[in-house]
């Protein structure tokens, strides 16, 4: 009888341990998916902010270059 009870108790502990370990991996998988999604959203938000700023800087650089060219052309004449 004691051996049977011991075996049943050990099997219950093993089953409980497996259940707990499986649920932790599912939670960590969910956390990884959430983390990846948050990172992607943050990256997209940064891109949405930086793109117009970079375009404006490029336009400013072009304008400055043209102004310099006009000034150099005016000096040469």
Secondary structure, DSSP 8 states (H G I E B T S, - for coil): -HHHHHHHHHHHHHHHHHHHHHHHHHHHHHHHHHHHHHHHHHHHHHHHHHHHHHHHHHHHHHHHHHHHHHHHHHHH-
